Amino acid sequence: MRLLAVTGPRAGVAHALEPGEVVVGRASECGIQLVDDAVSRRHATFAVGEAGVTVRDLGSQNGTLVNGVRITGPRVLGPEDVVTVGATTFVLDPAVEYLLGPVDVIVAGAALGSVSTAAARVRGDEASPEAEAEAGRVLLSLAEGEDESTDLVGPALARVAEAFSAHRGFVARVDGADGRPRVVASFGPGPITVSRTVVQEVLTGPTALVSEDAAADTVLAPVVSLAAGGIRSLVAAPIIHRGKVLGLVHLDRPERGGFGPTELERLLPHARVLGLALLAQDGLQARVARARSRHRVVAEAVVAESPAMRRLLDEVRRAARGRAAALITGPTGSGKEVLAQRLHTDGPRAAGPFVAVNCGALPESLQESELFGHARGAFTGATRDKAGLVEEADGGTLFLDEVGEMDPRTQVALLRVLQDGVVRRLGEARLRPVDVRVVAATHRDLEAMVAEGRFREDLYFRLAVIRLRVPPLAARPEDVLPLARRFAEDVARGAGLPPRPLTPDLEAALEAYGWPGNVRELRNVLERLVILGEGPELGVGDLPVELFAGVEAARRAAGEGESLADAVARLERGLIIRAMARAGGVKSAAAEALGISRVTLDAKLKLHAVPWTRGRREPTDSEI
């Protein structure tokens, strides 16, 4: 059984339904994923059982429709029932007649002037067992080839040409406002000869025609292109869908009498099948284009006023020219992904996809499947073959953020990609070639992890062919104000607010602060200032309390000879001790009072060795 999507984000893709259940929804783990805001994460299911195919809505917000009516319970589907999920319309086991639809009778628009040329009515409902079998092959290609080539017209044309013993052939598609045809698929040796006379005759009628001897034909004999192409016999027919001429199919042979009226009648149903292939190919190519555009990036402009960042950007520009793997290190929030994007957009792979994945956000049990894909049946819930993120990045760049969090099994599979340029899906023996540039990033010390046996040494050296280190924001103070001004403009533009300048006091405070959270912390602060700040300017009074205290600590440290890092750490420790004491040792309450998460508080308690006591009280000076 096959489920064909005829509209929506997967238009033109057929899904083979196997015994069991497949979920349709927006979530990536769904068997049929629809990237559509009108579709719920888990929207509906199709189940194949003894009764046939049953569709069931999963409590979706917008509902599931069968033949235009919203269903409230399980519904058994019949042939050609129409199921609507968001913008997608599915048809169960569609026949060729349904796909191509009824077409009004179209009469040949011109009577050709020689007995060696025959014109035929094009009704649009021609059928033959041979063409039905070809339509079945097209549908099978849709069901089995969605991860492979999107060329459906070429293989279909080749089979038709072989069935007619044609020497050469082509399919031309009518595109654009000017209605001029362009060849989208061809068959046979040598250059393809496209006769304007034949094309005009077929398309303007629209007329199907056959010539047993073009050289003796009163209409076609003067056509120089036919003689130059060595064409003596030809047959051509318009490709029509629902009354609209999509293009034409043309077959020819170099000898007289190669085609006659019988071949003309045989070609008409095949022309309808080629129309099906054209429309299905449009859907597949549109889907691939959407998938690629989803991974397109426009790299942010990098602020580089400091000498350290200017040197780093120069290294990035030179590294972008090649395809060698690169490892970007630096503290959390320093802008490693922005540099990875620049490596992609400044190099020859800019037109390809940029696929970013945070290894630390993927559970170990899913890392291998998400990165390298899986075969149907590889594990419980694997109801279909699925390409991994490495295959999605083919022809472009794969960015592995927090690569130090990758589990050992996945490290081995990644090493195969880097060494051999191949990927093997989970549960599959086949090796698939991939052409990807791998860029990895981490805030961890990978060399230390290698020494401890927690990261493969051979993988480390494969990743670190080019090493780039991003300095912390505190080490490039010249970049603080240019970054702050740009963030203020970006946030205001995105929120539809007028731009507001930064006061001198605010700029001085931003320069004095140590920015332990780096560029990410600076952006978050500016976002808060723009959204919550009042008045025509952004001033120091709009700063968060904890950051204002950090600024004051920095100023005091500068006057007392204490290092900035020590002063900020001392102040932070005091704030945490006060919050814990006032919360009676309840960590969740203390974290809420400090405006941080419970996880962050636990980390800071450990970092600063904060004593934990029960009961609400004021801390003593010795504790702080």
PALUM-7774 format. One line per field, with one value per residue (C-alpha): x, y, z; residue number from 0. Coordinates in nm, 2 decimals. Layout:
% PALUM-7774
east = (X	...)
north = (Y	...)
up = (Z	...)
k = (NUM	...)
END
This chain:
% PALUM-7774
east = (0.00	0.12	0.03	0.10	0.13	-0.02	0.00	0.20	0.57	0.61	0.42	0.52	0.65	0.49	0.53	0.51	0.29	0.40	0.21	0.21	0.17	0.34	0.30	0.25	0.36	0.60	0.85	1.17	1.10	0.77	0.77	0.63	0.76	0.57	0.75	0.43	0.32	-0.04	0.06	0.10	0.42	0.23	-0.07	-0.21	-0.13	-0.18	-0.21	-0.20	-0.40	-0.65	-0.91	-0.68	-0.54	-0.69	-0.62	-0.66	-0.62	-0.39	-0.58	-0.42	-0.50	-0.62	-0.76	-0.74	-0.98	-1.09	-1.26	-1.30	-1.47	-1.29	-1.27	-1.34	-1.23	-1.05	-1.14	-1.08	-0.97	-1.07	-0.89	-0.84	-0.97	-0.82	-0.66	-0.57	-0.31	-0.24	-0.14	-0.07	-0.32	-0.25	-0.42	-0.42	-0.33	-0.41	-0.47	-0.31	-0.66	-0.68	-0.33	-0.37	-0.74	-1.00	-0.91	-1.15	-1.14	-0.88	-0.89	-0.58	-0.55	-0.40	-0.44	-0.10	-0.05	0.10	-0.02	0.32	0.22	-0.07	-0.23	-0.44	-0.70	-0.56	-0.84	-0.63	-0.79	-0.58	-0.48	-0.29	-0.16	0.19	0.15	-0.02	0.28	0.51	0.30	0.35	0.72	0.71	0.51	0.75	1.04	0.85	0.81	1.16	1.37	1.30	1.65	1.82	1.80	1.51	1.52	1.20	1.15	1.48	1.44	1.07	1.17	1.45	1.20	0.95	1.22	1.34	0.98	0.94	1.29	1.37	1.71	1.68	1.42	1.36	1.10	1.06	0.89	0.70	0.80	0.77	0.55	0.69	0.58	0.91	1.00	1.32	1.46	1.45	1.54	1.69	1.77	2.01	2.35	2.48	2.32	1.94	1.77	1.48	1.27	1.08	0.83	0.75	0.74	0.51	0.28	0.25	0.21	-0.02	-0.27	-0.21	-0.15	0.01	0.18	0.38	0.58	0.69	0.93	1.01	1.22	0.92	0.67	0.53	0.53	0.84	1.07	1.18	1.28	1.66	1.71	1.55	1.77	2.08	1.99	1.96	1.59	1.37	1.09	0.95	0.65	0.57	0.28	0.18	0.20	-0.12	-0.24	-0.60	-0.63	-0.29	-0.01	0.30	0.53	0.59	0.76	0.95	1.10	1.29	1.47	1.72	1.54	1.22	0.91	1.04	0.71	0.35	-0.01	0.01	0.31	0.12	-0.17	0.07	0.25	-0.05	-0.10	0.28	0.27	0.02	0.25	0.54	0.32	0.29	0.66	0.71	0.48	0.62	0.97	0.87	0.75	1.07	1.30	1.11	1.14	1.52	1.54	1.35	1.57	1.88	1.75	1.67	2.05	2.16	2.33	2.43	2.73	2.71	2.97	3.24	3.34	3.72	3.86	4.10	4.44	4.36	4.03	4.19	4.46	4.19	3.97	4.27	4.33	3.97	3.98	4.28	4.14	3.81	3.97	4.03	3.82	4.05	3.87	3.90	3.87	3.76	3.83	3.75	3.53	3.15	2.97	3.27	3.13	3.26	2.96	2.99	3.34	3.23	2.97	3.24	3.46	3.16	3.03	3.38	3.48	3.38	3.11	2.90	2.62	2.59	2.42	2.55	2.43	2.49	2.44	2.51	2.66	2.60	2.22	2.19	2.14	2.41	2.15	2.05	2.38	2.47	2.12	2.08	2.43	2.45	2.09	1.93	1.77	1.41	1.39	1.74	1.57	1.23	1.05	1.26	0.97	1.15	1.49	1.62	1.92	2.14	2.27	2.60	2.42	2.21	2.54	2.66	2.83	2.85	2.97	2.89	2.94	2.98	2.94	3.06	3.23	3.39	3.05	3.04	3.02	3.29	3.08	2.99	3.35	3.44	3.17	3.28	3.64	3.52	3.36	3.69	3.92	3.72	3.44	3.17	2.88	2.70	2.35	2.27	2.14	2.26	2.57	2.58	2.85	2.73	2.98	2.96	3.14	3.14	3.38	3.37	3.42	3.42	3.41	3.45	3.52	3.69	4.06	4.05	4.42	4.36	4.06	4.28	4.53	4.25	4.12	3.79	3.84	4.00	4.35	4.32	3.99	4.15	4.43	4.18	3.97	4.25	4.41	4.34	4.32	4.15	4.12	3.86	3.99	3.75	3.58	3.78	4.10	3.97	3.82	3.84	3.55	3.31	3.15	3.13	2.95	2.72	2.62	2.55	2.35	2.14	2.06	1.98	1.75	1.56	1.51	1.39	1.14	1.02	1.16	1.34	1.72	1.85	2.21	2.42	2.50	2.87	2.81	2.67	2.95	3.21	3.03	3.03	3.40	3.47	3.29	3.48	3.22	3.27	2.99	3.16	2.98	2.67	2.64	2.69	2.41	2.17	2.24	2.18	1.86	1.73	1.83	1.66	1.34	1.30	1.48	1.29	1.38	1.54	1.88	2.01	2.17	2.37	2.06	1.90	2.17	2.07	2.16	2.41	2.59	2.60	2.75	3.01	3.10	3.14	3.36	3.58	3.62	3.70	3.95	4.12	4.17	4.29	4.53	4.31	4.27	3.94	3.87	3.94	3.71	3.42	3.46	3.46	3.15	2.97	3.05	2.91	2.59	2.54	2.61	2.35	2.09	2.14	2.12	1.81	1.65	1.72	1.94	1.67	1.86	1.56	1.45	1.81	1.85	1.52	1.63	1.96	1.79	1.98	1.89	1.92	2.19	2.39	2.36	2.49	2.79	2.87	2.83	3.09	3.32	3.32	3.31	3.01	2.91	2.55	2.35	1.99	1.76	1.70	1.96	2.20	2.55	2.84	3.13	3.37	3.15	3.14)
north = (0.00	0.35	0.69	0.97	1.33	1.55	1.88	2.03	2.02	1.66	1.70	1.43	1.19	0.84	0.65	0.27	0.16	-0.16	-0.36	-0.17	0.20	0.51	0.85	1.17	1.50	1.79	1.61	1.47	1.12	1.08	0.83	1.09	1.43	1.74	2.07	2.27	2.50	2.38	2.03	1.91	1.74	1.41	1.47	1.14	0.78	0.55	0.18	-0.12	-0.42	-0.69	-0.43	-0.24	0.11	0.30	0.67	0.81	1.17	1.21	1.50	1.75	2.12	2.15	1.80	1.54	1.54	1.25	1.35	1.70	1.59	1.61	1.27	1.21	0.84	0.58	0.57	0.28	0.42	0.30	0.34	0.70	0.84	1.18	1.26	1.61	1.70	2.07	2.18	1.82	1.60	1.23	0.98	0.61	0.38	0.63	0.50	0.67	0.81	0.99	1.13	1.27	1.36	1.41	1.62	1.78	1.65	1.85	1.84	1.88	2.24	2.19	1.94	1.85	1.83	1.49	1.13	1.05	1.26	1.18	1.40	1.26	1.39	1.42	1.33	1.31	0.98	0.74	0.42	0.10	-0.19	-0.09	0.26	0.15	-0.07	0.23	0.44	0.17	0.20	0.58	0.53	0.27	0.52	0.77	0.52	0.39	0.68	0.98	0.97	0.91	1.09	1.32	1.25	1.06	1.18	1.05	0.69	0.69	0.84	0.58	0.30	0.45	0.51	0.15	0.02	0.21	0.12	0.49	0.61	0.93	1.11	1.40	1.55	1.93	2.13	2.45	2.69	3.06	3.34	3.31	2.95	2.84	2.48	2.35	2.00	1.84	1.48	1.31	0.96	0.83	0.92	1.25	1.59	1.62	1.79	2.00	2.12	2.45	2.34	2.01	2.18	2.45	2.21	1.98	2.26	2.51	2.25	2.07	1.79	1.45	1.37	1.10	1.11	0.80	0.99	1.35	1.40	1.34	1.53	1.86	2.02	1.87	1.83	2.20	2.18	2.20	2.09	1.75	1.68	1.80	1.57	1.27	1.23	1.05	0.92	1.08	1.07	1.34	1.41	1.68	1.61	1.74	1.75	1.87	2.06	2.23	2.16	2.08	2.00	1.73	1.40	1.34	1.02	0.98	0.72	0.78	0.54	0.59	0.41	0.38	0.51	0.49	0.55	0.25	0.41	0.74	0.57	0.38	0.70	0.90	0.71	0.72	1.10	1.10	0.89	1.13	1.41	1.22	1.19	1.56	1.66	1.41	1.53	1.89	1.79	1.60	1.87	2.13	1.92	1.89	2.26	2.33	2.09	2.26	2.61	2.51	2.46	2.78	3.03	3.39	3.44	3.72	4.00	3.94	4.24	4.25	4.57	4.39	4.27	3.91	3.89	4.05	3.78	3.51	3.64	3.63	3.27	3.19	3.35	3.14	2.82	2.86	2.80	2.43	2.13	2.02	1.95	2.23	2.24	2.56	2.60	2.87	2.94	2.89	3.18	3.32	3.29	2.96	2.88	3.22	3.14	2.80	2.97	3.20	2.89	2.77	3.09	3.23	2.91	2.70	2.52	2.83	2.71	2.38	2.31	2.41	2.15	2.23	1.98	2.02	1.69	1.78	1.82	1.47	1.17	0.91	0.66	0.88	1.03	0.76	0.74	1.12	1.18	0.87	0.77	0.43	0.16	0.05	-0.20	-0.11	-0.05	-0.03	0.27	0.27	0.24	0.38	0.44	0.78	0.98	1.12	1.48	1.38	1.29	1.61	1.80	1.63	1.90	2.14	2.17	1.96	2.17	1.96	2.18	2.05	1.75	1.66	1.52	1.26	0.90	0.65	0.45	0.77	0.88	0.56	0.62	0.99	0.87	0.66	0.97	1.17	0.89	0.73	0.98	0.72	0.68	0.37	0.40	0.21	-0.14	-0.12	-0.28	-0.04	0.23	0.56	0.81	1.16	1.48	1.69	1.93	1.87	2.17	2.08	2.31	2.26	2.45	2.14	2.05	1.76	1.69	1.62	1.41	1.21	1.15	1.03	0.79	0.98	1.09	0.90	1.02	0.93	1.13	1.43	1.45	1.41	1.70	1.93	1.96	2.33	2.47	2.80	2.94	3.21	3.44	3.53	3.86	3.98	3.94	4.16	4.47	4.67	4.46	4.52	4.85	4.77	4.45	4.61	4.88	4.62	4.40	4.70	4.78	4.42	4.37	4.69	4.61	4.27	4.39	4.68	4.94	5.26	5.25	5.41	5.51	5.40	5.66	5.73	5.59	5.27	5.23	5.28	5.02	4.77	4.82	4.78	4.45	4.12	3.93	3.58	3.47	3.62	3.74	3.55	3.72	4.06	4.00	3.88	4.19	4.42	4.24	4.29	4.66	4.72	4.54	4.66	4.99	5.32	5.66	5.79	5.63	5.31	5.40	5.24	5.24	4.98	4.72	4.41	4.43	4.14	4.29	4.64	4.48	4.31	4.65	4.80	4.51	4.57	4.93	4.86	4.59	4.84	5.08	4.82	4.63	4.31	4.12	4.16	3.79	3.76	4.06	3.92	3.58	3.73	3.93	3.63	3.41	3.67	3.70	3.32	3.29	3.56	3.41	3.06	3.19	3.39	3.09	2.87	2.64	2.57	2.57	2.63	2.94	3.07	3.02	3.20	3.49	3.51	3.49	3.17	2.81	2.54	2.36	2.68	2.74	2.38	2.45	2.78	2.63	2.37	2.63	2.87	2.60	2.77	2.63	2.49	2.56	2.52	2.79	3.15	3.39	3.67	3.54	3.65	3.86	3.57	3.34	3.60)
up = (0.00	-0.08	0.06	-0.19	-0.08	-0.35	-0.17	0.11	0.21	0.09	-0.23	-0.48	-0.22	-0.18	0.14	0.15	0.43	0.61	0.87	1.19	1.27	1.14	1.31	1.11	1.27	1.30	1.54	1.39	1.53	1.34	1.06	0.82	0.93	0.80	0.85	0.88	1.17	1.12	1.21	1.57	1.69	1.69	1.47	1.35	1.28	0.98	1.09	0.86	0.99	0.89	0.82	0.59	0.66	0.96	1.02	1.37	1.50	1.81	1.96	1.72	1.75	1.39	1.34	1.06	0.77	0.56	0.23	0.38	0.71	1.04	1.21	1.58	1.60	1.40	1.03	0.79	0.45	0.11	-0.23	-0.33	0.01	0.07	0.41	0.50	0.77	0.78	0.43	0.32	0.13	0.12	-0.12	-0.05	-0.34	-0.61	-0.96	-1.26	-1.36	-1.03	-1.05	-1.40	-1.37	-1.63	-1.93	-2.18	-2.54	-2.73	-3.11	-3.33	-3.42	-3.76	-4.04	-4.17	-4.54	-4.62	-4.60	-4.44	-4.14	-3.92	-3.65	-3.37	-3.13	-2.78	-2.54	-2.22	-2.10	-2.31	-2.13	-2.20	-1.99	-2.09	-1.97	-1.65	-1.57	-1.64	-1.40	-1.13	-1.18	-1.13	-0.81	-0.69	-0.75	-0.53	-0.25	-0.25	-0.38	-0.16	-0.02	-0.36	-0.70	-0.76	-1.14	-1.22	-1.58	-1.71	-1.62	-1.73	-2.07	-2.11	-2.06	-2.30	-2.57	-2.53	-2.56	-2.89	-3.02	-3.05	-3.15	-2.95	-2.75	-2.52	-2.28	-2.30	-2.02	-2.08	-1.82	-1.75	-1.88	-2.23	-2.26	-2.42	-2.38	-2.23	-2.24	-1.90	-1.99	-2.30	-2.43	-2.69	-2.84	-2.97	-2.95	-2.92	-3.22	-3.12	-3.41	-3.36	-3.63	-3.45	-3.10	-3.22	-3.40	-3.09	-2.83	-3.01	-3.12	-2.89	-3.14	-3.13	-3.46	-3.63	-3.95	-4.13	-4.36	-4.26	-4.57	-4.80	-4.59	-4.74	-4.39	-4.23	-4.53	-4.53	-4.16	-4.17	-3.81	-3.88	-4.18	-3.99	-3.70	-3.93	-3.84	-4.09	-3.87	-3.56	-3.32	-3.07	-2.83	-2.58	-2.21	-2.06	-1.70	-1.61	-1.93	-1.91	-2.15	-1.94	-2.23	-2.49	-2.55	-2.88	-3.01	-3.34	-3.56	-3.85	-4.10	-4.29	-4.16	-3.81	-3.66	-3.79	-3.66	-3.43	-3.24	-3.22	-3.04	-2.81	-2.72	-2.59	-2.26	-2.21	-2.24	-1.96	-1.74	-1.82	-1.70	-1.37	-1.35	-1.42	-1.14	-0.90	-0.98	-0.92	-0.57	-0.49	-0.61	-0.42	-0.11	-0.15	-0.21	0.11	0.30	0.16	0.23	0.58	0.63	0.45	0.67	0.64	0.87	1.11	1.07	1.33	1.54	1.53	1.67	1.90	1.76	1.88	1.68	1.37	1.37	1.43	1.14	0.91	1.01	0.94	0.59	0.50	0.65	0.46	0.13	0.19	0.31	0.60	0.93	1.18	1.56	1.73	2.10	2.35	2.65	2.65	2.48	2.30	1.95	1.82	1.60	1.43	1.33	1.21	0.99	0.85	0.76	0.56	0.39	0.30	0.12	-0.19	0.01	0.07	-0.16	0.02	0.35	0.69	0.94	1.31	1.59	1.96	2.07	2.44	2.37	2.22	2.46	2.41	2.30	2.01	1.90	1.65	1.50	1.46	1.31	1.08	1.03	1.06	0.86	0.91	1.19	1.33	1.67	1.83	1.67	1.35	1.12	0.81	0.67	0.78	0.66	0.94	0.98	0.81	0.49	0.52	0.52	0.20	-0.02	0.27	0.63	0.94	1.26	1.57	1.88	2.21	2.04	2.37	2.48	2.20	2.32	2.23	1.97	1.79	1.79	1.60	1.33	1.30	1.24	0.95	0.79	0.83	0.71	0.43	0.34	0.39	0.64	0.74	0.88	1.20	1.11	0.75	0.59	0.29	0.30	0.15	0.02	0.17	0.09	0.41	0.58	0.95	1.19	1.56	1.86	2.23	2.55	2.70	2.70	2.45	2.50	2.86	2.78	2.54	2.81	3.05	2.78	2.74	2.38	2.10	2.02	1.64	1.62	1.80	1.54	1.26	1.39	1.48	1.13	1.17	1.52	1.60	1.95	2.03	2.31	2.60	2.58	2.88	2.67	2.39	2.57	2.24	2.11	2.41	2.30	1.93	2.01	2.26	2.01	1.74	1.98	2.09	1.73	1.64	1.93	1.88	1.51	1.59	1.85	1.63	1.87	1.79	1.83	2.15	2.21	2.51	2.77	2.85	3.21	3.07	2.82	3.10	3.31	3.03	2.97	3.35	3.38	3.33	3.12	3.26	3.03	2.73	2.41	2.50	2.84	2.67	2.42	2.69	2.90	2.60	2.51	2.86	2.85	2.52	2.61	2.97	2.97	2.96	2.84	2.52	2.61	2.76	3.10	3.37	3.59	3.36	3.43	3.63	4.00	3.99	3.69	3.85	4.16	3.94	3.79	4.13	4.24	3.93	4.00	4.37	4.26	4.03	4.32	4.57	4.34	4.35	4.02	3.85	3.85	4.22	4.30	4.09	4.24	4.60	4.53	4.37	4.66	4.90	4.71	4.70	5.08	5.16	4.93	5.08	5.43	5.37	5.19	5.49	5.28	5.02	4.70	4.47	4.67	4.67	4.29	4.23	4.44	4.25	3.91	3.81	3.76	4.02	3.81	3.79	4.16	4.23	4.01	4.18	4.53	4.44	4.27	4.56	4.84	5.00	5.34	5.36	5.68	5.77	5.89	5.78	5.92	5.82	5.73	5.94	5.80	5.85	5.63	5.35)
k = (0	1	2	3	4	5	6	7	8	9	10	11	12	13	14	15	16	17	18	19	20	21	22	23	24	25	26	27	28	29	30	31	32	33	34	35	36	37	38	39	40	41	42	43	44	45	46	47	48	49	50	51	52	53	54	55	56	57	58	59	60	61	62	63	64	65	66	67	68	69	70	71	72	73	74	75	76	77	78	79	80	81	82	83	84	85	86	87	88	89	90	91	92	93	94	95	96	97	98	99	100	101	102	103	104	105	106	107	108	109	110	111	112	113	114	115	116	117	118	119	120	121	122	123	124	125	126	127	128	129	130	131	132	133	134	135	136	137	138	139	140	141	142	143	144	145	146	147	148	149	150	151	152	153	154	155	156	157	158	159	160	161	162	163	164	165	166	167	168	169	170	171	172	173	174	175	176	177	178	179	180	181	182	183	184	185	186	187	188	189	190	191	192	193	194	195	196	197	198	199	200	201	202	203	204	205	206	207	208	209	210	211	212	213	214	215	216	217	218	219	220	221	222	223	224	225	226	227	228	229	230	231	232	233	234	235	236	237	238	239	240	241	242	243	244	245	246	247	248	249	250	251	252	253	254	255	256	257	258	259	260	261	262	263	264	265	266	267	268	269	270	271	272	273	274	275	276	277	278	279	280	281	282	283	284	285	286	287	288	289	290	291	292	293	294	295	296	297	298	299	300	301	302	303	304	305	306	307	308	309	310	311	312	313	314	315	316	317	318	319	320	321	322	323	324	325	326	327	328	329	330	331	332	333	334	335	336	337	338	339	340	341	342	343	344	345	346	347	348	349	350	351	352	353	354	355	356	357	358	359	360	361	362	363	364	365	366	367	368	369	370	371	372	373	374	375	376	377	378	379	380	381	382	383	384	385	386	387	388	389	390	391	392	393	394	395	396	397	398	399	400	401	402	403	404	405	406	407	408	409	410	411	412	413	414	415	416	417	418	419	420	421	422	423	424	425	426	427	428	429	430	431	432	433	434	435	436	437	438	439	440	441	442	443	444	445	446	447	448	449	450	451	452	453	454	455	456	457	458	459	460	461	462	463	464	465	466	467	468	469	470	471	472	473	474	475	476	477	478	479	480	481	482	483	484	485	486	487	488	489	490	491	492	493	494	495	496	497	498	499	500	501	502	503	504	505	506	507	508	509	510	511	512	513	514	515	516	517	518	519	520	521	522	523	524	525	526	527	528	529	530	531	532	533	534	535	536	537	538	539	540	541	542	543	544	545	546	547	548	549	550	551	552	553	554	555	556	557	558	559	560	561	562	563	564	565	566	567	568	569	570	571	572	573	574	575	576	577	578	579	580	581	582	583	584	585	586	587	588	589	590	591	592	593	594	595	596	597	598	599	600	601	602	603	604	605	606	607	608	609	610	611	612	613	614	615	616	617	618	619	620	621	622	623)
END
